[in-house]
């Protein structure tokens, strides 16, 4: 008798690990303004237009729209100590609070009708600050009882306040405003001093990663400012592009990220000295970026429901210095504008720093390079594929 032995066939589906940044399905096309993963990279919230608040409990694989009416534009969201108690700052002076992980939200009385853009609870869910304003007025509100009462602090920068950050306690904090205005308080917001930033570009985000001495500000025109003395002096750290940078996040002392217009994401691993552009897989305006637990796993959100994620630090790759760069001798002195002749035989040109890293793409005609740090750079012309013209490299020295 012939015996049939059942054979089990097991198919193993191998899914390659995703490298760099990759897109997540948010389930919406509504613009997103804020993202917050309170304690790890698994449970998080995103918020944006039309009162939308999203939540994930699986690291962004799926997002649920939280129930309830949340009127206005949700500009900022923060869960200070865990994923249960959180706040949003909203247009029209609205502040919302949840104590049940977003299942319900209660509106708190702010006493203002100005648009609110930032929320910061430094050490617990009781004492916090919310900021915002409409031109030409800025506002900072403070609570010491978990939002039961909000006090309008005496601060008048003459500009809307884009963001506040209290790095280590509830006393020392910074407020980034439009038109290059930056404020500091050391008494919990009772008084504010104006800091000299050396720029009139709009400031959009402020981050002091670990203490009140070393901090970063993201601004328009691709500019990042850095201080190592608590804001007494600020040094420009240009990224090499001129896009509006809307958010800055430093998960460690030296490794940080900025994100902004046209989907740009830049990474630094040396405290802002060199910024390397990453492939963000989107051209949508990115409004917020966060690395909640380490420098590897991060999220960014933006227009049209865009949510992107990385689990390997964005896989930044810098260009390698070439022999042409090392041997280029003739130098052109540049102040303010770098002019490139228009040639039908040439493709795009790249501006590289002295280490061979790409800083910015150049176009024929005048290129504004005022945002770049003074120093030695190289222009590398890329020939068209059909051209036999060799690659040309020339040295330029950017001066103030």
C-alpha positions as CSV (number, residue, x, y, z in Angstrom):
1,X,0.0,0.0,0.0
2,X,1.3,3.3,-1.0
3,X,1.5,5.7,2.0
4,X,1.2,9.4,1.3
5,X,3.2,11.6,3.6
6,X,1.9,15.2,3.7
7,X,4.5,17.7,3.0
8,X,4.2,21.2,4.4
9,X,5.7,24.0,2.3
10,X,6.7,27.0,4.3
11,X,7.1,30.2,2.4
12,X,9.3,32.8,4.1
13,X,8.7,36.3,2.9
14,X,11.9,38.4,3.3
15,X,11.2,42.1,3.6
16,X,14.2,44.2,3.2
17,X,14.9,46.8,5.8
18,X,14.0,50.3,4.8
19,X,17.0,52.6,4.7
20,X,17.0,56.3,5.1
21,X,13.7,58.1,5.3
22,X,10.5,56.4,4.1
23,X,6.9,57.6,3.9
24,X,4.2,56.5,6.3
25,X,0.4,56.4,5.5
26,X,-1.2,59.0,7.7
27,X,-4.7,58.3,6.3
28,X,-5.2,62.0,5.6
29,X,-4.3,64.8,3.2
30,X,-4.8,67.5,5.9
31,X,-1.7,69.5,6.6
32,X,0.2,68.4,9.8
33,X,2.0,70.9,11.9
34,X,3.3,69.0,14.9
35,X,4.5,65.6,16.1
36,X,5.3,64.2,19.6
37,X,6.4,60.8,20.7
38,X,6.5,61.3,24.5
39,X,8.7,58.5,25.9
40,X,9.7,56.2,23.0
41,X,9.4,55.8,19.2
42,X,6.3,53.6,19.4
43,X,3.4,55.7,20.8
44,X,3.0,59.2,19.3
45,X,0.7,62.0,18.2
46,X,0.5,64.3,15.2
47,X,-1.7,67.3,14.8
48,X,-2.6,69.9,12.2
49,X,-5.4,71.6,10.3
50,X,-9.2,71.3,10.8
51,X,-8.7,70.3,14.4
52,X,-7.0,67.0,13.4
53,X,-5.2,65.0,16.0
54,X,-3.7,61.6,15.0
55,X,-2.3,58.8,17.2
56,X,-0.2,55.8,16.6
57,X,0.7,53.0,19.0
58,X,2.8,50.9,16.5
59,X,5.6,53.3,15.5
60,X,3.6,55.0,12.8
61,X,2.6,51.8,10.9
62,X,-1.0,53.0,11.4
63,X,-2.6,56.2,12.5
64,X,-6.0,56.8,14.1
65,X,-7.9,60.1,14.0
66,X,-8.8,60.9,17.6
67,X,-12.6,61.4,18.2
68,X,-14.2,64.7,19.3
69,X,-14.4,68.2,18.0
70,X,-11.0,70.0,18.2
71,X,-11.7,73.4,16.6
72,X,-8.9,75.4,15.0
73,X,-5.5,74.7,13.7
74,X,-3.5,72.4,16.0
75,X,-0.1,74.1,15.8
76,X,1.8,72.2,18.5
77,X,1.3,69.1,20.7
78,X,3.3,68.0,23.8
79,X,2.9,65.1,26.2
80,X,5.3,66.2,29.0
81,X,6.0,63.0,30.9
82,X,4.1,60.1,29.4
83,X,1.6,59.3,26.7
84,X,-1.4,60.0,28.9
85,X,-1.5,63.7,29.7
86,X,-0.9,66.1,26.9
87,X,-1.6,69.6,25.5
88,X,-2.1,71.3,22.1
89,X,-1.6,74.9,21.2
90,X,-4.2,76.1,18.7
91,X,-5.2,79.0,16.5
92,X,-7.6,81.5,18.1
93,X,-6.1,81.3,21.5
94,X,-7.3,77.8,22.2
95,X,-5.5,75.3,24.5
96,X,-6.6,71.7,24.7
97,X,-5.7,69.2,27.3
98,X,-6.2,65.4,27.6
99,X,-5.7,63.2,30.6
100,X,-6.7,59.9,29.0
101,X,-4.2,59.5,26.1
102,X,-6.2,61.5,23.7
103,X,-9.6,59.8,24.1
104,X,-11.1,63.1,25.2
105,X,-9.8,66.7,25.1
106,X,-11.0,69.6,27.2
107,X,-10.6,73.3,26.2
108,X,-8.8,75.5,28.7
109,X,-9.3,79.2,29.1
110,X,-6.3,81.1,27.8
111,X,-7.6,84.6,28.0
112,X,-6.3,85.5,24.5
113,X,-7.6,85.1,20.9
114,X,-4.2,85.3,19.3
115,X,-2.9,82.3,17.3
116,X,-0.8,80.0,19.6
117,X,2.1,78.1,18.0
118,X,4.2,76.4,20.7
119,X,3.8,74.5,23.9
120,X,6.5,73.6,26.4
121,X,6.1,71.8,29.7
122,X,9.8,71.4,30.9
123,X,9.7,68.9,33.8
124,X,6.1,67.9,34.5
125,X,2.5,68.3,33.4
126,X,1.8,71.1,35.8
127,X,4.1,74.0,34.9
128,X,4.2,75.0,31.3
129,X,4.3,77.7,28.7
130,X,2.4,78.4,25.5
131,X,3.4,81.1,23.0
132,X,2.2,82.6,19.8
133,X,0.8,85.9,18.5
134,X,-0.3,87.8,15.5
135,X,1.8,90.6,13.9
136,X,2.9,92.9,15.6
137,X,2.2,91.2,18.9
138,X,3.7,88.2,20.6
139,X,2.4,86.4,23.6
140,X,3.6,83.9,26.2
141,X,1.2,82.2,28.6
142,X,2.1,80.3,31.8
143,X,0.4,77.8,34.0
144,X,1.5,76.3,37.3
145,X,-1.5,74.1,37.9
146,X,-1.8,71.9,34.8
147,X,-3.7,74.4,32.8
148,X,-6.5,75.2,35.3
149,X,-5.3,78.8,35.0
150,X,-3.1,80.6,32.5
151,X,-1.3,83.8,33.2
152,X,-0.4,86.3,30.4
153,X,3.3,87.1,31.0
154,X,4.7,90.6,30.4
155,X,6.6,90.2,27.2
156,X,6.3,92.3,24.1
157,X,8.9,91.5,21.4
158,X,7.0,93.3,18.7
159,X,6.8,90.1,16.7
160,X,4.9,86.8,17.0
161,X,6.7,84.2,19.0
162,X,7.2,81.0,17.0
163,X,8.6,78.7,19.7
164,X,9.7,78.5,23.3
165,X,12.1,76.1,25.0
166,X,12.9,75.7,28.7
167,X,15.7,73.2,28.6
168,X,16.1,71.9,32.1
169,X,13.8,73.7,34.5
170,X,10.9,76.1,34.6
171,X,13.0,79.2,35.2
172,X,15.5,79.6,32.3
173,X,13.9,79.6,28.9
174,X,14.2,81.0,25.4
175,X,11.6,82.4,22.9
176,X,12.3,82.5,19.2
177,X,10.4,85.2,17.2
178,X,10.0,86.5,13.7
179,X,12.5,89.0,12.3
180,X,15.4,87.6,14.2
181,X,14.1,88.5,17.7
182,X,15.2,86.1,20.4
183,X,14.3,86.5,24.1
184,X,15.6,84.9,27.3
185,X,14.2,84.6,30.8
186,X,15.9,83.4,34.0
187,X,13.0,83.9,36.4
188,X,10.2,81.8,35.0
189,X,9.0,84.4,32.5
190,X,8.6,87.3,34.8
191,X,11.2,89.3,32.9
192,X,12.7,88.8,29.4
193,X,15.9,90.0,27.9
194,X,16.5,90.5,24.2
195,X,19.4,88.6,22.8
196,X,21.5,89.7,19.8
197,X,21.2,87.1,17.0
198,X,22.9,89.1,14.2
199,X,20.1,88.3,11.8
200,X,16.7,89.7,10.8
201,X,15.6,86.3,9.3
202,X,12.4,84.8,10.8
203,X,13.2,82.4,13.7
204,X,11.0,79.3,13.7
205,X,12.3,76.8,16.2
206,X,14.6,76.7,19.2
207,X,16.3,73.7,20.9
208,X,18.7,73.4,23.9
209,X,19.3,69.7,23.9
210,X,20.7,69.0,27.4
211,X,21.4,72.3,29.2
212,X,20.8,76.0,29.1
213,X,24.2,76.8,27.6
214,X,24.4,75.1,24.2
215,X,21.4,75.6,21.9
216,X,20.3,75.9,18.3
217,X,17.7,78.0,16.4
218,X,16.3,77.2,13.0
219,X,15.5,80.1,10.7
220,X,14.5,81.2,7.2
221,X,17.1,81.2,4.4
222,X,18.5,77.9,5.4
223,X,20.1,79.4,8.5
224,X,20.9,77.6,11.8
225,X,22.2,79.6,14.8
226,X,24.3,78.1,17.6
227,X,25.2,79.4,21.1
228,X,27.5,77.8,23.6
229,X,27.2,80.5,26.3
230,X,23.5,80.6,27.1
231,X,22.6,82.9,24.3
232,X,25.1,85.7,24.9
233,X,26.6,85.1,21.4
234,X,25.2,83.3,18.4
235,X,27.2,81.9,15.5
236,X,25.6,81.2,12.1
237,X,25.8,77.6,10.9
238,X,24.4,77.7,7.4
239,X,23.2,74.5,5.8
240,X,24.0,75.7,2.3
241,X,20.5,76.0,1.0
242,X,18.1,79.0,1.2
243,X,14.9,77.1,2.1
244,X,12.9,78.1,5.2
245,X,13.9,75.8,8.1
246,X,10.9,75.2,10.3
247,X,12.1,72.7,13.0
248,X,15.2,71.6,14.7
249,X,15.8,68.5,16.9
250,X,19.0,67.4,18.6
251,X,18.7,63.9,20.1
252,X,22.3,64.1,21.3
253,X,24.8,66.8,22.1
254,X,26.4,66.6,18.6
255,X,23.8,64.9,16.4
256,X,20.9,67.0,15.2
257,X,18.4,67.5,12.4
258,X,16.6,70.4,10.8
259,X,13.6,70.2,8.4
260,X,11.6,72.7,6.4
261,X,10.4,73.9,3.0
262,X,10.6,71.6,-0.1
263,X,11.0,68.6,2.1
264,X,14.5,69.5,3.1
265,X,16.1,67.5,5.9
266,X,19.7,68.1,7.1
267,X,21.8,66.2,9.6
268,X,24.9,67.2,11.6
269,X,27.1,64.9,13.7
270,X,29.5,67.6,14.8
271,X,27.3,70.1,16.6
272,X,26.2,72.0,13.6
273,X,29.6,72.7,12.0
274,X,28.7,70.7,8.9
275,X,25.2,69.9,7.7
276,X,24.6,67.1,5.2
277,X,21.4,67.0,3.1
278,X,19.4,63.8,3.3
279,X,16.9,62.2,0.9
280,X,13.6,62.9,2.7
281,X,11.5,61.1,0.0
282,X,9.1,64.1,-0.1
283,X,9.0,67.6,-1.6
284,X,6.2,68.7,0.8
285,X,6.9,71.5,3.3
286,X,8.0,69.8,6.6
287,X,6.7,71.6,9.7
288,X,8.1,69.5,12.5
289,X,10.8,66.9,13.1
290,X,11.5,64.8,16.3
291,X,13.9,62.1,17.4
292,X,12.2,60.9,20.6
293,X,14.7,58.4,22.1
294,X,17.9,58.4,20.1
295,X,19.6,59.7,17.0
296,X,18.4,56.8,14.8
297,X,14.6,56.7,14.9
298,X,12.8,59.9,14.0
299,X,9.7,61.3,12.5
300,X,8.8,64.4,10.5
301,X,5.4,65.8,9.5
302,X,4.2,68.3,7.0
303,X,1.7,69.4,4.4
304,X,-0.8,67.2,2.7
305,X,-0.7,64.7,5.6
306,X,2.9,63.9,5.0
307,X,4.6,61.7,7.7
308,X,8.1,60.3,7.1
309,X,10.2,58.1,9.3
310,X,13.8,56.9,9.6
311,X,15.2,54.1,11.8
312,X,18.9,54.6,10.8
313,X,19.4,58.3,11.3
314,X,18.4,59.1,7.7
315,X,21.4,57.3,6.2
316,X,23.3,60.5,5.4
317,X,26.2,60.2,2.9
318,X,28.7,62.9,2.3
319,X,30.5,63.3,-1.0
320,X,34.2,62.2,-1.1
321,X,36.8,64.9,-1.8
322,X,38.3,64.4,-5.2
323,X,41.8,65.0,-6.6
324,X,40.4,67.9,-8.6
325,X,39.4,69.7,-5.4
326,X,42.8,69.1,-3.8
327,X,44.7,70.5,-6.8
328,X,42.5,73.4,-7.7
329,X,44.6,76.5,-7.3
330,X,43.1,79.6,-8.9
331,X,40.8,81.2,-6.4
332,X,38.0,83.8,-6.9
333,X,37.1,86.1,-4.0
334,X,33.3,86.2,-3.5
335,X,31.3,88.6,-1.3
336,X,27.6,88.2,-1.1
337,X,27.0,86.8,-4.6
338,X,28.6,84.0,-6.7
339,X,28.1,84.6,-10.4
340,X,28.1,81.7,-12.9
341,X,28.2,82.2,-16.6
342,X,25.3,80.6,-18.6
343,X,26.7,77.9,-20.9
344,X,24.7,75.5,-23.0
345,X,27.4,72.9,-22.7
346,X,27.3,72.8,-18.9
347,X,24.9,71.0,-16.6
348,X,24.2,72.0,-13.0
349,X,27.0,73.1,-10.8
350,X,27.6,72.2,-7.2
351,X,29.2,74.2,-4.4
352,X,31.4,72.0,-2.2
353,X,33.1,72.8,1.1
354,X,36.7,72.2,1.7
355,X,36.0,68.6,2.8
356,X,34.2,67.9,-0.5
357,X,30.7,67.9,0.9
358,X,27.9,69.3,-1.3
359,X,26.6,72.5,0.2
360,X,24.2,73.8,-2.4
361,X,23.3,73.5,-6.1
362,X,24.2,76.6,-8.2
363,X,22.3,78.1,-11.1
364,X,23.5,80.3,-14.0
365,X,23.6,83.9,-13.0
366,X,23.9,85.4,-9.5
367,X,23.7,83.0,-6.5
368,X,23.2,84.5,-3.1
369,X,25.8,83.0,-0.7
370,X,25.5,85.3,2.2
371,X,24.1,82.5,4.4
372,X,27.3,80.5,4.0
373,X,30.1,80.7,6.5
374,X,33.3,82.5,5.2
375,X,35.9,80.1,3.9
376,X,37.2,78.1,1.0
377,X,34.7,76.4,-1.3
378,X,34.9,74.7,-4.7
379,X,32.5,75.0,-7.7
380,X,32.3,71.8,-9.6
381,X,30.6,72.0,-13.0
382,X,28.7,68.9,-14.2
383,X,28.9,68.5,-18.0
384,X,25.8,67.5,-19.9
385,X,25.8,63.8,-20.7
386,X,26.1,64.5,-24.5
387,X,29.1,66.8,-23.9
388,X,32.7,65.8,-24.2
389,X,33.7,68.8,-22.1
390,X,35.7,67.6,-19.0
391,X,34.5,68.3,-15.5
392,X,35.7,71.7,-14.3
393,X,36.6,72.6,-10.7
394,X,37.5,76.1,-9.5
395,X,38.2,77.4,-6.1
396,X,36.3,80.3,-4.5
397,X,36.8,82.1,-1.2
398,X,33.7,83.5,0.4
399,X,34.3,86.6,2.5
400,X,32.0,88.9,4.4
